[in-house]
């Protein structure tokens, strides 16, 4: 064996392997223990910023059931002005927004056919009047002729009467034969009969004057009535407001210079600006308990006006119900139709109830869940609650909360899988 040469010892090699195995076992055990410990740790609570949530406090006392809605002012009565006759629009003297009176002319129209009919009616009246005058003249001539005949017969009767008296005296003295006297008496009797007949004819003419002229007089009156009717139609070509108020609008489809409109066409709308009502749009889910005569408060130009419900539209449009509210007194100065407003309708007053600001997820007469705050621990714990009656801004709490409790009323769906939150 050479000097200085290392000799490998078997027992040293075993010690090194034993040491390595021992270190591996210890390391594996430590790693398993750490893994087990980490797996058993609970996850950290979600951290919520106090400024990012809305918190409501449970109260007890007077609970007002209300519904809220936005809307506009509207006239209590809308007068739709229509065309009384067919015509073509020639002039529009006014613009929407002006004050009008019943006789104010809104639209002027023309109708050439009506002008022609008026001219023809005038000619027909002149013809009928001329015919009437001719008939009246003819009648007067006949009456005058009869009266003249009667006068002549009466003169003849007087003359014959004198002649008869003379003949009677001469016959009595024997100067004249009796036959002559008899002839004179016969002539008197004939004249008397003629006078009586003429007078009867005259009386019959005078008593039947109206009947004799009635037909022609009727033609005159008919012609006059036709002209009056045509003149009234011509007057309707000037479309008037009919009532006092404000001209709100012209019909965009029907009104325009040169446009031809038919009788009955809607042309304009006139309203009374002092007699206004509120029209609120109420969500269909909140409208189920509405009733006529419920009190309401309407905010008009930052002023509160009292009112009451007078009509509830039976239909639903775009998820809302239109409710008409009559104002107690006139609307504030400066109010006008279509002015934007908001309002609150009071449904019920509950003298003693537990309630809280209405959470986003709350439904009336249903169960729900809220996060109740624990100020001392700085946490919020999910708790079950039962809601009762709903209001516009609050909801009744039947079970699960007590007066003074504070709960998160803003959106909590992002923590649906959490039972507890940490509030900073």
C-alpha positions in Angstrom: 0.0 0.0 0.0 1.3 3.4 -1.0 1.9 6.1 1.6 -0.7 9.1 1.7 -3.5 7.2 -0.1 -7.1 7.7 1.4 -8.8 4.5 2.5 -12.7 4.5 2.1 -14.4 3.4 5.3 -17.7 1.6 5.1 -19.2 2.9 8.3 -18.7 6.6 7.2 -20.7 6.0 4.0 -23.6 4.5 5.9 -23.7 7.6 8.2 -24.0 10.0 5.3 -26.9 8.0 3.7 -28.7 7.8 7.0 -28.3 11.5 7.5 -29.8 12.3 4.1 -32.8 10.0 4.6 -33.4 11.6 8.0 -33.4 15.1 6.6 -35.7 14.1 3.7 -38.2 12.6 6.2 -38.1 15.7 8.4 -38.6 18.0 5.4 -41.5 16.0 4.1 -43.1 15.9 7.5 -42.8 19.7 7.9 -44.2 20.3 4.4 -47.2 18.1 5.1 -47.8 19.8 8.4 -47.7 23.3 6.8 -50.0 22.1 4.0 -52.5 20.7 6.4 -52.4 23.9 8.5 -53.0 26.1 5.6 -55.8 24.0 4.3 -57.6 24.3 7.7 -57.4 28.1 7.8 -60.7 30.0 7.1 -60.7 32.5 4.2 -60.4 36.1 5.1 -63.7 38.1 5.3 -64.5 40.3 2.3 -63.6 43.9 3.1 -66.3 46.5 2.4 -65.8 50.3 2.4 -68.3 52.0 4.6 -68.6 54.9 2.2 -69.5 52.6 -0.7 -72.7 51.3 0.9 -76.0 52.7 2.0 -77.0 51.9 5.6 -80.6 52.2 6.9 -81.7 52.3 10.5 -84.8 50.3 11.6 -87.4 52.6 13.2 -90.7 52.2 14.9 -93.6 54.6 14.7 -95.9 56.2 12.1 -95.5 54.3 8.8 -96.7 56.1 5.7 -97.5 53.9 2.7 -96.8 56.1 -0.3 -96.1 55.7 -4.0 -94.0 58.1 -6.0 -94.0 59.0 -9.6 -92.9 61.6 -12.1 -95.1 63.2 -14.8 -96.3 66.5 -16.3 -99.0 69.1 -15.8 -102.0 68.7 -18.2 -105.1 70.8 -18.8 -108.2 69.7 -17.0 -110.1 70.1 -20.3 -108.8 70.0 -23.8 -110.9 71.7 -26.5 -110.2 70.2 -30.0 -111.2 72.7 -32.6 -112.5 71.0 -35.8 -113.4 72.2 -39.3 -117.1 72.9 -39.7 -116.9 72.7 -43.4 -114.6 71.6 -46.2 -112.1 74.2 -47.3 -108.6 75.1 -48.3 -106.4 76.8 -45.7 -105.6 80.3 -46.9 -104.2 82.1 -43.8 -102.9 81.2 -40.3 -103.0 84.5 -38.3 -101.9 83.1 -35.0 -99.1 80.9 -33.6 -99.4 78.4 -30.6 -99.0 79.9 -27.2 -101.1 83.0 -27.6 -104.2 83.9 -25.5 -107.5 83.4 -27.4 -111.1 84.3 -26.9 -114.2 82.5 -28.1 -114.4 84.6 -31.3 -110.7 84.6 -32.0 -110.0 83.4 -35.6 -107.4 80.7 -35.6 -107.6 79.7 -39.3 -109.0 81.2 -42.4 -110.1 79.0 -45.3 -111.7 79.4 -48.7 -114.2 77.3 -50.7 -114.9 78.5 -54.3 -117.8 76.0 -54.6 -119.5 77.7 -51.7 -119.0 81.1 -53.2 -120.7 80.0 -56.4 -123.6 78.5 -54.4 -124.0 81.8 -52.5 -124.2 83.6 -55.8 -126.7 81.2 -57.2 -128.7 81.4 -54.0 -128.9 85.2 -54.3 -130.2 84.9 -57.9 -132.8 82.4 -56.8 -133.9 84.8 -54.1 -134.3 87.7 -56.5 -136.3 85.5 -58.9 -138.6 84.3 -56.1 -139.1 87.9 -54.8 -139.9 89.1 -58.3 -142.5 86.3 -58.7 -144.0 87.2 -55.4 -144.2 90.9 -56.3 -145.9 90.0 -59.6 -148.4 87.8 -57.8 -149.1 90.5 -55.2 -149.7 93.1 -58.0 -152.0 90.7 -59.8 -154.0 90.2 -56.6 -154.2 93.9 -55.9 -155.4 94.5 -59.4 -158.2 91.9 -59.0 -159.2 93.4 -55.7 -159.3 97.0 -57.1 -161.3 95.7 -60.1 -163.9 94.1 -57.7 -164.1 97.3 -55.6 -164.5 99.4 -58.7 -167.3 97.1 -60.0 -169.0 97.3 -56.6 -168.8 101.1 -56.6 -170.3 101.3 -60.1 -173.1 98.9 -59.2 -173.8 100.9 -56.0 -174.0 104.1 -58.1 -176.2 102.4 -60.6 -178.4 101.1 -57.8 -178.8 104.6 -56.4 -179.7 106.0 -59.8 -182.2 103.2 -60.4 -183.6 103.6 -56.9 -184.4 107.3 -57.7 -185.8 106.3 -61.0 -188.1 103.7 -59.4 -189.3 106.3 -56.8 -190.2 108.7 -59.6 -191.9 106.0 -61.7 -193.9 104.9 -58.6 -195.2 108.5 -58.1 -196.1 108.9 -61.8 -197.8 105.6 -61.9 -199.8 106.5 -58.9 -201.0 109.7 -60.7 -201.7 107.7 -63.8 -199.1 109.2 -66.0 -197.1 106.0 -66.4 -198.2 102.4 -66.9 -197.6 99.9 -64.2 -195.4 97.7 -66.4 -192.8 100.4 -66.4 -192.7 100.4 -62.6 -192.3 96.7 -62.5 -189.4 96.8 -64.9 -187.6 99.3 -62.7 -188.1 97.1 -59.6 -186.7 94.1 -61.4 -183.7 96.1 -62.4 -183.1 97.1 -58.7 -183.3 93.5 -57.7 -180.7 92.6 -60.3 -178.3 95.3 -59.3 -178.7 94.2 -55.6 -177.8 90.6 -56.5 -174.7 91.8 -58.5 -173.5 93.9 -55.6 -174.0 91.0 -53.2 -172.0 88.7 -55.5 -169.2 91.1 -56.0 -168.9 91.7 -52.3 -168.8 88.0 -51.6 -166.1 87.6 -54.3 -164.1 90.5 -52.7 -164.4 89.0 -49.3 -163.3 85.6 -50.5 -160.3 87.2 -52.2 -159.3 89.1 -49.1 -159.7 86.0 -46.8 -157.7 83.8 -49.1 -154.9 86.3 -49.8 -152.3 84.4 -47.8 -153.2 81.1 -49.3 -153.0 82.6 -52.8 -149.5 83.9 -52.1 -148.3 81.2 -49.8 -146.6 79.0 -52.5 -144.6 81.9 -53.9 -143.9 83.3 -50.4 -142.6 79.8 -49.5 -140.2 79.9 -52.4 -138.9 83.3 -51.2 -138.4 82.0 -47.6 -136.7 78.8 -48.9 -134.3 80.9 -51.0 -133.6 83.1 -47.9 -133.0 80.1 -45.7 -130.7 78.6 -48.3 -128.7 81.8 -48.4 -128.6 82.0 -44.6 -127.3 78.4 -44.4 -124.7 79.1 -47.1 -123.6 82.3 -45.2 -123.3 80.3 -42.0 -121.1 77.8 -43.9 -119.0 80.6 -45.3 -118.6 82.0 -41.7 -117.3 78.6 -40.7 -114.5 79.0 -43.1 -113.2 81.3 -40.4 -112.2 78.7 -37.7 -112.7 80.3 -34.3 -111.4 79.1 -30.9 -114.9 78.7 -29.4 -113.6 79.1 -25.8 -111.2 81.4 -23.9 -107.8 80.0 -23.2 -104.4 79.4 -24.9 -103.8 78.0 -28.3 -101.7 75.0 -27.5 -101.0 73.5 -31.0 -102.1 73.0 -34.5 -102.6 69.6 -36.0 -99.3 68.9 -37.7 -100.9 66.6 -40.3 -103.9 68.7 -41.2 -102.8 72.3 -40.9 -100.7 74.1 -43.4 -101.1 76.9 -46.0 -102.8 75.5 -49.1 -103.9 72.2 -47.5 -107.4 70.9 -48.2 -109.3 69.8 -45.1 -112.6 67.9 -44.8 -115.5 68.8 -42.5 -114.8 67.4 -39.0 -111.0 67.4 -39.3 -109.2 68.2 -36.1 -107.3 71.4 -36.6 -106.1 72.8 -33.2 -106.2 72.4 -29.5 -107.2 75.1 -27.0 -106.8 74.8 -23.2 -107.4 76.9 -20.1 -103.9 77.3 -18.6 -105.2 78.1 -15.2 -107.2 74.9 -14.9 -104.4 72.3 -14.7 -104.1 68.8 -13.3 -101.2 66.5 -12.6 -100.6 63.3 -14.5 -98.2 60.9 -12.7 -96.7 57.7 -14.1 -96.8 55.1 -11.3 -95.1 51.8 -11.6 -97.6 49.0 -12.2 -96.3 47.2 -9.2 -97.0 50.2 -6.9 -100.3 51.0 -8.5 -102.2 48.0 -7.2 -103.4 49.8 -4.0 -104.3 53.1 -5.6 -107.9 54.4 -5.3 -109.9 57.5 -6.2 -109.8 60.4 -3.7 -106.5 59.4 -2.1 -104.5 62.5 -1.0 -101.4 63.5 -2.9 -98.7 66.1 -2.9 -97.4 67.4 -6.2 -94.0 69.3 -6.5 -94.4 72.0 -9.1 -91.4 74.3 -9.6 -90.0 73.5 -6.1 -93.4 74.2 -4.6 -95.7 71.6 -3.0 -99.3 71.6 -4.0 -102.0 69.5 -2.3 -104.3 67.4 -4.4 -106.3 64.2 -4.7 -106.6 61.3 -7.2 -109.5 61.8 -9.6 -108.7 59.1 -12.2 -106.7 55.9 -12.6 -106.0 54.8 -16.2 -107.2 51.2 -16.4 -104.4 50.3 -18.9 -100.6 49.8 -18.4 -98.2 51.5 -20.8 -94.5 50.8 -20.7 -94.8 49.3 -17.2 -96.6 52.3 -15.6 -100.1 53.4 -14.9 -101.2 57.0 -15.5 -102.9 58.7 -12.5 -104.7 62.0 -12.7 -104.5 64.3 -9.7 -106.7 67.3 -9.2 -104.9 70.2 -7.6 -106.4 72.0 -4.7 -106.6 75.5 -6.2 -104.6 76.9 -9.1 -101.1 75.7 -9.9 -98.2 78.1 -9.0 -97.7 81.1 -11.2 -95.8 80.2 -14.3 -97.2 76.7 -14.5 -98.2 75.5 -18.0 -99.2 72.2 -19.7 -96.4 69.7 -20.2 -94.3 71.1 -17.3 -92.3 68.3 -15.6 -93.4 67.5 -12.1 -93.1 64.8 -9.4 -95.6 63.6 -6.8 -96.4 61.4 -3.9 -99.7 59.7 -3.3 -100.5 58.6 0.2 -102.1 55.2 0.4 -102.3 54.4 4.1 -101.2 55.6 7.5 -100.1 52.9 10.0 -99.8 54.4 13.5 -97.4 51.8 14.9 -95.1 49.8 12.7 -91.4 48.7 12.4 -89.9 49.8 9.2 -86.7 50.6 7.5 -85.5 52.4 4.3 -86.5 50.2 1.4 -83.6 47.9 0.4 -83.0 47.4 -3.3 -83.9 43.7 -3.1 -87.0 44.0 -0.9 -90.4 42.7 -2.0 -93.6 43.4 -0.1 -95.1 40.5 2.0 -92.1 38.3 1.2 -89.0 36.9 2.9 -85.5 38.2 2.2 -82.0 38.6 3.6 -80.0 41.6 4.8 -76.6 42.3 6.2 -77.0 43.6 9.8 -74.1 45.8 11.0 -72.2 45.1 14.2 -70.4 48.4 15.0 -68.4 47.0 17.9 -66.9 44.2 15.8 -66.8 46.2 12.5 -68.6 43.4 10.7 -72.0 42.8 9.0 -73.8 39.5 9.4 -76.4 38.1 7.0 -79.8 37.7 8.7 -83.2 36.5 7.4 -86.0 39.0 7.5 -89.7 39.1 6.6 -91.1 42.2 4.9 -94.7 43.5 5.2 -96.3 46.4 3.4 -94.3 48.4 0.9 -94.0 52.2 0.5 -92.2 54.4 -2.0 -89.1 54.8 0.2 -89.6 52.5 3.1 -90.8 48.9 3.8 -92.4 47.4 6.9 -90.4 44.8 8.8 -92.5 42.0 10.2 -89.7 39.7 11.5 -85.9 39.5 11.8 -85.0 43.1 12.8 -85.5 45.4 15.8 -85.8 49.1 16.1 -82.3 50.6 16.1 -80.7 47.9 14.0 -78.6 49.1 11.1 -78.6 47.2 7.8 -77.2 47.5 4.4 -80.0 48.7 2.1 -77.9 49.1 -1.1 -77.2 46.4 -3.7 -75.8 43.2 -2.0 -75.9 40.7 -4.8 -72.1 40.8 -5.2 -72.0 39.1 -1.7 -74.6 36.4 -2.4 -72.1 33.7 -1.3 -71.0 35.5 1.9 -72.5 35.3 5.3 -70.3 37.9 6.9 -68.5 41.0 5.8 -65.8 43.2 7.3 -66.6 46.9 7.3 -63.8 49.4 7.3 
